[in-house]
Amino acid sequence: MRMFAASIGTETNTFSPIPTALESFHESFYAAPGQHPDDAKLCTAPLWVARRRAAAEGWTLVEGSCSFAEPAGLVSRAAYETLRDEVLGQLRAAMPLDAVVLGLHGAMVADGYDDCEGDLIARVREIVGAQVPIGVELDPHCHMTQKRVAHATLIVCFKEFPHTDFVARGEEVVELTLQAARGRIKPVMSLCDCRMIGSFPTTMQPMRGFVDRISALEGHDGVLSVSIAHCFPYADVPEMGARILVVTDNQRAQGDRLARALADEFFAMRGKTQPDFHTPDEAIDIALQGGGPVVVADPSDNPGGGAPGDSTVILRRLIERGVTGAALAPIWDPMAVRLCFMAGCGAQLRLRFGGKTAPTSGQPIDALVTVRKLVREATQTFVDAKMPLGDSAAIEFDGIEVVLITKRNQALGSDLLTAMGVGIADKTIVVVKSTNHFHAAFAPFARRILYCDSGGPIPRDHRMVPYTRLQRPIWPLDEDARPVMLG
């Protein structure tokens, strides 16, 4: 058995003002063939799992390069083509092969390429031929395009949001791909377009029950895998939208029926799956009722969705209302971090920070701050993966603590704060820039979790996103939208 594994990933917000260049990938995560560290990253689990399986079972894994860029705006044509051609060259050199597994995000858009993953998978298929199985792992915030379904053998999405199961789904992809290569299964994919846009956290109902139910279907009656492609709402590409993908063992008709039935059930949940969003003042009012830390998520400025992560809107209201016992993290401001390092730990300085990138970022904060802690090349933990934050500074002023970072990232692990010397349990309010990936790490500390729309660059009402290229009709832009079987 000879398997090839590689990874390219990012989530492209086509409305973001922050371009994605080749250096964006190298700055966030890049591993040359054979140089991947011994822990799984969000989009590299198939390679990490395959490495362990190959070592334990005595077959050959050929490792390609792996790269990931923090979500931002359009990927440059040169960046995508360079990374793609690098992987394809490694694939050609590895031939002949019995199987290929790819760890991709699924929402990469580059200059000239609406569907980067579909383009990559099609080119891999052209090289390996029709008989070699290609297994793909995708983030559920992907565009499940017909092109990638046509050229892959099987595709599996993470089921959880927050994505705590990326290793488990990597194990699933590798196992099913090995079974296909050994002739034990013949995967067939059925795809239904739900014709809707939405946000679908699995930490709350009805999504929690829906995910549990589709998981229970797998391994019975020929059903190999069921995936929910939630969609990534901040990409203006034709095939953006939620879809259901069912993989069966050579049972097309059964897979089609199941995909359609699940799509109808999923569509019936529209408008019921995302939490209520409070204004900044409403969230602060609730937190001030006392009784322990209230964690407030600000998805509208989530770097994980391509936002800058430098909005000051909620922070300014905390300052104006004289709230103390508050913490906020992270704010992306490399210049402010540099000034903190120049001043030194324990120093006081008049610092301007935040509010730099977009009109929706608000105005910068000007404050006399104390530098509480400085960390070179800081990280935070997401599941078992270390995520880079770059040089980071914890500052304090007027009873408020803020973590400033150099490498743009969303709030994922509680050590984003605690490793910087910022407590959580003793706070009245903790504001995190994230949509839902913070939940697993912060929920144990929280008296209550709230979601806030601070008017940042990622609107929570998808009717406010200025789409021009979507296939219509689609809910909530069009009330007459209904699920449609594809292919």
C-alpha positions as CSV (number, residue, x, y, z in Angstrom):
1,M,0.0,0.0,0.0
2,R,1.4,3.4,-1.1
3,M,-0.6,6.5,0.0
4,F,0.1,10.2,-0.6
5,A,-1.1,12.9,1.8
6,A,-1.0,16.7,1.6
7,S,-2.9,19.7,2.8
8,I,-3.7,23.2,1.6
9,G,-6.2,25.3,3.5
10,T,-7.7,28.7,4.1
11,E,-11.2,30.2,4.4
12,T,-11.6,33.1,2.1
13,N,-13.9,36.0,3.0
14,T,-14.3,37.7,-0.4
15,F,-15.4,40.8,1.3
16,S,-12.4,41.1,3.6
17,P,-9.9,44.0,3.0
18,I,-7.0,41.8,4.1
19,P,-5.3,40.1,1.1
20,T,-4.0,36.5,1.4
21,A,-0.5,36.1,-0.1
22,L,2.0,33.2,-0.2
23,E,3.6,34.7,2.9
24,S,0.3,34.5,4.7
25,F,0.5,30.7,4.5
26,H,4.1,30.5,5.6
27,E,3.4,32.9,8.5
28,S,0.5,30.9,9.7
29,F,1.5,27.3,9.1
30,Y,3.8,25.6,6.5
31,A,5.4,22.2,6.7
32,A,7.6,20.8,3.9
33,P,7.3,17.1,3.0
34,G,8.2,15.0,6.1
35,Q,8.5,18.1,8.3
36,H,4.9,18.1,9.7
37,P,5.1,18.3,13.5
38,D,3.8,15.4,15.6
39,D,0.4,17.0,16.3
40,A,-2.6,17.3,14.1
41,K,-3.5,20.7,12.8
42,L,-7.1,21.7,11.8
43,C,-6.7,20.8,8.1
44,T,-3.8,18.3,8.3
45,A,-5.4,15.5,10.3
46,P,-5.5,13.0,7.4
47,L,-1.7,13.2,7.0
48,W,-1.1,12.9,10.7
49,V,-3.5,9.9,11.0
50,A,-2.0,8.3,7.9
51,R,1.5,8.7,9.3
52,R,0.6,6.8,12.4
53,R,-1.4,4.1,10.6
54,A,1.5,3.5,8.1
55,A,4.1,3.2,10.9
56,A,1.9,0.8,12.9
57,E,0.7,-1.3,9.9
58,G,3.9,-1.4,7.7
59,W,2.7,0.4,4.6
60,T,4.2,3.4,2.9
61,L,3.0,7.0,3.3
62,V,4.5,9.6,1.0
63,E,4.1,13.0,2.7
64,G,3.5,16.1,0.7
65,S,3.6,19.7,1.9
66,C,1.0,21.2,4.2
67,S,0.0,24.8,4.5
68,F,-2.7,26.9,6.1
69,A,-3.4,30.7,6.1
70,E,-5.5,32.5,8.7
71,P,-8.9,33.4,7.0
72,A,-8.8,36.6,5.2
73,G,-9.5,38.1,1.7
74,L,-9.0,36.7,-1.8
75,V,-5.9,34.5,-2.2
76,S,-3.5,35.8,-4.9
77,R,-3.3,33.7,-8.0
78,A,0.4,33.3,-7.6
79,A,0.0,32.0,-4.0
80,Y,-2.6,29.4,-4.9
81,E,-0.9,28.2,-8.0
82,T,2.5,28.0,-6.3
83,L,1.1,25.9,-3.4
84,R,-1.1,23.7,-5.8
85,D,1.7,23.1,-8.2
86,E,4.1,22.2,-5.4
87,V,1.7,19.5,-4.2
88,L,1.0,18.2,-7.7
89,G,4.7,17.9,-8.4
90,Q,5.2,15.9,-5.2
91,L,2.3,13.7,-6.2
92,R,3.7,13.0,-9.6
93,A,7.1,12.1,-8.0
94,A,5.3,9.7,-5.7
95,M,3.6,7.6,-8.4
96,P,2.6,4.9,-8.6
97,L,0.1,5.1,-5.7
98,D,-2.8,3.1,-4.3
99,A,-4.5,6.0,-2.5
100,V,-4.5,9.7,-1.9
101,V,-5.8,11.6,1.2
102,L,-6.1,15.4,1.2
103,G,-6.8,17.7,4.2
104,L,-8.4,20.8,2.8
105,H,-10.6,23.6,4.2
106,G,-13.1,23.8,1.4
107,A,-13.7,27.6,1.2
108,M,-10.6,28.8,-0.5
109,V,-11.2,31.4,-3.3
110,A,-8.3,32.8,-5.3
111,D,-8.0,35.3,-8.1
112,G,-9.3,33.4,-11.1
113,Y,-10.5,30.4,-9.1
114,D,-13.9,30.3,-7.4
115,D,-13.3,26.7,-6.4
116,C,-9.7,26.1,-5.5
117,E,-10.4,22.7,-3.8
118,G,-12.3,21.5,-6.8
119,D,-9.5,22.6,-9.1
120,L,-6.9,20.8,-7.0
121,I,-8.9,17.6,-6.7
122,A,-9.6,17.5,-10.4
123,R,-5.9,17.9,-11.2
124,V,-5.0,15.1,-8.6
125,R,-7.5,12.9,-10.4
126,E,-6.0,13.6,-13.7
127,I,-2.6,12.5,-12.4
128,V,-3.6,9.3,-10.5
129,G,-6.2,8.0,-12.9
130,A,-9.8,6.8,-12.4
131,Q,-9.1,3.8,-10.2
132,V,-7.0,5.3,-7.3
133,P,-9.3,6.4,-4.5
134,I,-9.0,10.1,-3.3
135,G,-10.3,10.7,0.2
136,V,-10.8,14.3,1.3
137,E,-11.5,15.9,4.7
138,L,-13.2,19.3,4.7
139,D,-14.3,21.9,7.3
140,P,-18.1,22.1,7.4
141,H,-17.8,25.8,6.5
142,C,-17.0,24.8,3.0
143,H,-18.5,25.2,-0.5
144,M,-19.5,21.6,-1.3
145,T,-19.2,22.0,-5.0
146,Q,-20.3,19.5,-7.7
147,K,-16.8,19.6,-9.2
148,R,-15.1,18.3,-6.0
149,V,-17.8,15.7,-5.5
150,A,-17.4,14.5,-9.1
151,H,-13.6,14.0,-8.8
152,A,-13.1,12.8,-5.3
153,T,-13.9,9.2,-4.2
154,L,-15.2,10.3,-0.8
155,I,-15.5,13.5,1.2
156,V,-16.0,13.8,4.9
157,C,-16.7,17.0,6.8
158,F,-16.1,17.7,10.5
159,K,-19.4,17.2,12.3
160,E,-18.9,19.5,15.2
161,F,-18.9,23.3,15.4
162,P,-16.7,24.1,17.3
163,H,-14.5,21.7,15.3
164,T,-13.4,19.5,18.1
165,D,-13.6,16.3,16.0
166,F,-11.1,17.1,13.2
167,V,-8.8,14.2,14.2
168,A,-11.8,11.8,14.4
169,R,-12.9,12.8,11.0
170,G,-9.3,12.4,9.7
171,E,-9.3,8.9,11.0
172,E,-12.6,8.3,9.2
173,V,-11.2,9.6,5.9
174,V,-8.1,7.5,6.1
175,E,-10.0,4.3,7.1
176,L,-12.6,4.6,4.3
177,T,-9.9,5.5,1.8
178,L,-7.9,2.4,2.8
179,Q,-11.0,0.2,2.5
180,A,-11.7,1.6,-0.9
181,A,-8.1,1.0,-2.1
182,R,-8.3,-2.6,-0.8
183,G,-11.6,-3.2,-2.7
184,R,-13.7,-3.7,0.4
185,I,-16.0,-0.8,-0.3
186,K,-17.1,1.2,-3.4
187,P,-18.0,4.7,-2.2
188,V,-20.7,6.6,-4.0
189,M,-21.7,10.1,-3.1
190,S,-25.1,11.7,-3.1
191,L,-25.4,15.5,-2.8
192,C,-28.4,17.6,-2.0
193,D,-28.4,21.4,-2.1
194,C,-30.4,22.8,0.9
195,R,-30.7,26.2,-0.8
196,M,-30.0,28.1,2.5
197,I,-27.4,30.2,4.2
198,G,-27.1,30.1,8.0
199,S,-25.0,29.5,11.1
200,F,-25.2,26.1,12.7
201,P,-23.5,25.7,16.1
202,T,-23.6,22.1,17.3
203,T,-23.4,23.2,21.0
204,M,-27.1,24.0,21.0
205,Q,-30.4,22.5,19.7
206,P,-31.7,21.7,17.2
207,M,-28.2,21.1,15.6
208,R,-27.0,19.0,18.5
209,G,-29.7,16.4,18.0
210,F,-29.5,16.5,14.2
211,V,-25.7,15.8,14.3
212,D,-26.2,13.0,16.8
213,R,-28.9,11.4,14.6
214,I,-26.9,11.5,11.4
215,S,-23.9,10.0,13.2
216,A,-26.1,7.1,14.3
217,L,-26.9,6.4,10.6
218,E,-23.3,5.7,9.7
219,G,-22.2,2.1,9.6
220,H,-25.7,0.8,9.0
221,D,-27.6,-0.2,5.8
222,G,-24.7,0.7,3.5
223,V,-24.3,4.2,4.8
224,L,-20.5,5.0,5.2
225,S,-20.7,8.7,6.1
226,V,-23.0,11.6,6.3
227,S,-21.7,15.2,6.2
228,I,-23.4,18.6,6.7
229,A,-21.7,21.4,4.7
230,H,-22.9,24.4,6.8
231,C,-21.5,26.8,4.1
232,F,-19.2,29.8,4.6
233,P,-21.6,32.8,4.3
234,Y,-18.9,35.4,3.6
235,A,-17.9,34.3,0.2
236,D,-19.6,35.6,-2.9
237,V,-19.3,32.5,-5.1
238,P,-22.0,30.7,-7.1
239,E,-22.1,27.5,-5.1
240,M,-22.1,29.0,-1.6
241,G,-24.8,27.5,0.6
242,A,-25.6,24.6,2.9
243,R,-25.6,21.0,1.5
244,I,-26.0,17.5,2.6
245,L,-23.6,14.8,1.4
246,V,-24.2,11.1,1.9
247,V,-21.6,8.5,1.1
248,T,-22.9,4.9,0.6
249,D,-21.3,1.6,-0.3
250,N,-22.4,1.5,-3.9
251,Q,-26.1,2.3,-3.1
252,R,-26.8,5.4,-5.2
253,A,-30.6,5.3,-5.0
254,Q,-30.6,4.8,-1.2
255,G,-28.0,7.6,-0.8
256,D,-30.0,10.0,-2.9
257,R,-33.2,9.3,-0.9
258,L,-31.4,9.8,2.4
259,A,-29.6,13.0,1.3
260,R,-32.9,14.5,0.2
261,A,-34.7,13.5,3.4
262,L,-32.0,14.9,5.6
263,A,-31.8,18.1,3.5
264,D,-35.6,18.6,3.9
265,E,-35.2,18.1,7.7
266,F,-32.2,20.5,7.8
267,F,-34.0,23.1,5.7
268,A,-37.0,23.0,8.1
269,M,-34.6,24.2,10.9
270,R,-33.8,27.4,9.0
271,G,-33.8,30.4,11.3
272,K,-33.8,28.2,14.4
273,T,-30.2,27.2,14.6
274,Q,-28.2,30.2,15.6
275,P,-28.2,31.9,19.1
276,D,-29.8,35.2,19.9
277,F,-27.5,38.2,19.3
278,H,-27.4,41.0,21.9
279,T,-26.2,44.5,21.5
280,P,-23.0,45.4,23.4
281,D,-25.0,47.2,26.0
282,E,-27.5,44.4,26.5
283,A,-24.6,41.9,26.9
284,I,-22.9,44.2,29.5
285,D,-26.2,44.7,31.4
286,I,-26.6,40.9,31.7
287,A,-23.0,40.5,32.8
288,L,-23.3,43.2,35.5
289,Q,-26.1,41.2,37.2
290,G,-23.3,39.3,39.0
291,G,-22.6,35.7,40.0
292,G,-19.5,34.9,38.0
293,P,-17.9,35.5,34.6
294,V,-20.2,36.0,31.6
295,V,-18.4,35.1,28.4
296,V,-19.5,37.3,25.5
297,A,-18.6,36.2,21.9
298,D,-18.2,38.8,19.2
299,P,-18.7,36.9,15.9
300,S,-19.0,40.1,13.9
301,D,-15.2,40.7,14.3
302,N,-14.1,37.1,14.2
303,P,-10.7,36.7,12.5
304,G,-11.7,33.0,11.9
305,G,-14.2,34.4,9.4
306,G,-11.8,36.8,7.8
307,A,-12.5,39.8,10.0
308,P,-9.5,41.9,11.1
309,G,-10.0,41.2,14.8
310,D,-9.2,44.8,15.8
311,S,-12.7,46.1,16.6
312,T,-13.0,48.3,19.7
313,V,-16.7,48.7,19.8
314,I,-17.5,46.5,22.8
315,L,-14.3,47.6,24.6
316,R,-15.2,51.3,24.2
317,R,-18.6,50.7,25.8
318,L,-16.9,48.9,28.7
319,I,-14.7,51.9,29.2
320,E,-17.5,54.5,28.8
321,R,-19.7,52.6,31.3
322,G,-16.8,52.3,33.8
323,V,-17.0,48.5,33.9
324,T,-14.2,46.8,35.8
325,G,-13.2,43.2,36.2
326,A,-13.3,42.8,32.4
327,A,-11.1,41.0,29.9
328,L,-11.0,41.1,26.2
329,A,-9.0,38.9,23.7
330,P,-7.6,39.0,21.2
331,I,-7.0,42.4,19.5
332,W,-4.8,42.2,16.5
333,D,-2.4,45.1,16.6
334,P,1.3,44.3,15.7
335,M,2.4,47.9,16.2
336,A,0.9,48.2,19.6
337,V,2.5,44.9,20.6
338,R,5.9,46.2,19.4
339,L,5.5,49.3,21.5
340,C,4.7,47.2,24.6
341,F,7.9,45.2,24.0
342,M,9.9,48.4,23.6
343,A,8.5,49.7,26.9
344,G,9.0,46.4,28.8
345,C,7.0,44.3,31.2
346,G,5.7,46.4,34.2
347,A,6.0,49.7,32.3
348,Q,3.3,52.3,31.9
349,L,2.8,54.0,28.5
350,R,0.2,55.9,26.7
351,L,-0.9,53.4,24.0
352,R,-3.1,53.7,21.0
353,F,-4.4,50.3,19.9
354,G,-7.2,48.7,17.8
355,G,-9.5,50.3,15.3
356,K,-7.1,50.3,12.4
357,T,-8.2,48.1,9.5
358,A,-11.8,48.8,8.5
359,P,-14.5,51.4,9.1
360,T,-16.4,48.8,11.1
361,S,-13.4,48.4,13.4
362,G,-14.3,51.5,15.4
363,Q,-12.0,54.2,16.6
364,P,-8.6,53.3,18.2
365,I,-8.4,53.2,22.0
366,D,-6.1,55.7,23.7
367,A,-5.2,54.8,27.2
368,L,-2.5,54.9,29.9
369,V,-1.8,51.2,30.1
370,T,0.4,49.0,32.3
371,V,2.2,46.2,30.4
372,R,1.4,43.1,32.6
373,K,3.1,40.3,30.5
374,L,5.0,39.9,27.3
375,V,5.5,36.6,25.5
376,R,7.5,35.9,22.4
377,E,5.9,33.6,19.8
378,A,2.9,32.9,22.0
379,T,0.4,30.2,21.2
380,Q,-3.1,29.1,22.2
381,T,-4.5,25.6,22.3
382,F,-7.4,24.3,20.2
383,V,-8.2,20.7,21.1
384,D,-4.6,19.3,21.1
385,A,-3.2,21.7,18.5
386,K,-1.1,24.8,19.2
387,M,-2.1,27.8,17.3
388,P,0.3,30.7,16.7
389,L,-0.3,34.2,18.1
390,G,3.1,35.7,17.4
391,D,4.6,38.1,19.9
392,S,1.8,39.0,22.4
393,A,1.2,41.5,25.2
394,A,-1.2,41.6,28.1
395,I,-2.1,45.2,29.1
396,E,-4.3,46.5,31.9
397,F,-6.0,49.9,32.4
398,D,-9.0,51.1,34.4
399,G,-9.8,47.5,35.7
400,I,-9.8,46.1,32.1
401,E,-7.3,43.6,30.8
402,V,-6.6,43.1,27.0
403,V,-4.5,40.6,25.1
404,L,-2.8,42.1,22.0
405,I,-1.4,39.7,19.4
406,T,0.8,39.9,16.3
407,K,-0.5,37.0,14.3
408,R,-4.2,37.4,13.6
409,N,-6.2,34.6,15.1
410,Q,-9.6,34.1,16.8
411,A,-10.2,33.1,20.4
412,L,-9.9,29.3,20.6
413,G,-8.3,28.2,23.9
414,S,-8.7,29.7,27.4
415,D,-4.8,29.8,27.5
416,L,-5.1,32.7,25.1
417,L,-5.8,34.6,28.4
418,T,-4.3,32.5,31.2
419,A,-0.9,32.0,29.5
420,M,-0.7,35.8,29.3
421,G,-1.4,36.1,33.1
422,V,-5.0,37.1,32.6
423,G,-7.5,35.3,34.9
424,I,-11.0,34.3,33.8
425,A,-12.8,32.9,36.9
426,D,-12.4,36.3,38.8
427,K,-13.8,38.4,35.9
428,T,-17.3,39.8,35.6
429,I,-17.2,39.8,31.8
430,V,-14.8,38.1,29.3
431,V,-15.2,39.2,25.6
432,V,-13.8,36.9,23.0
433,K,-13.5,37.4,19.3
434,S,-14.9,34.2,17.9
435,T,-18.1,32.7,16.5
436,N,-18.2,29.4,18.4
437,H,-14.8,27.8,18.4
438,F,-14.2,29.3,21.9
439,H,-17.0,27.3,23.4
440,A,-15.4,24.1,24.5
441,A,-12.5,25.9,26.3
442,F,-14.5,28.7,27.8
443,A,-17.8,27.1,28.8
444,P,-16.4,25.4,31.9
445,F,-15.5,28.9,33.3
446,A,-18.7,30.7,32.3
447,R,-21.8,31.4,34.3
448,R,-23.4,32.2,31.0
449,I,-22.4,32.5,27.4
450,L,-23.8,35.3,25.3
451,Y,-23.4,36.2,21.6
452,C,-23.1,39.8,20.6
453,D,-23.4,41.6,17.2
454,S,-21.1,44.6,17.6
455,G,-21.6,45.8,14.0
456,G,-18.2,44.4,12.9
457,P,-17.4,43.5,9.3
458,I,-19.1,40.1,9.4
459,P,-22.8,40.8,9.7
460,R,-24.8,38.1,11.5
461,D,-27.9,38.9,9.4
462,H,-26.9,37.3,6.1
463,R,-29.5,39.5,4.2
464,M,-27.1,42.4,4.9
465,V,-24.2,40.8,3.0
466,P,-23.8,42.4,-0.5
467,Y,-23.9,39.2,-2.6
468,T,-23.9,39.5,-6.4
469,R,-23.0,36.1,-7.7
470,L,-25.0,33.5,-5.7
471,Q,-27.2,31.0,-7.4
472,R,-30.8,32.0,-6.6
473,P,-33.2,31.4,-5.0
474,I,-31.6,30.8,-1.6
475,W,-33.0,31.4,1.9
476,P,-33.0,33.9,3.7
477,L,-32.5,36.1,0.6
478,D,-35.5,34.4,-1.1
479,E,-38.5,32.9,0.7
480,D,-39.4,30.5,-2.1
481,A,-36.1,28.5,-1.9
482,R,-36.3,24.7,-1.5
483,P,-33.8,21.8,-1.4
484,V,-32.6,20.4,-4.8
485,M,-30.8,17.2,-5.5
486,L,-27.6,17.6,-7.5
487,G,-25.8,15.3,-10.0
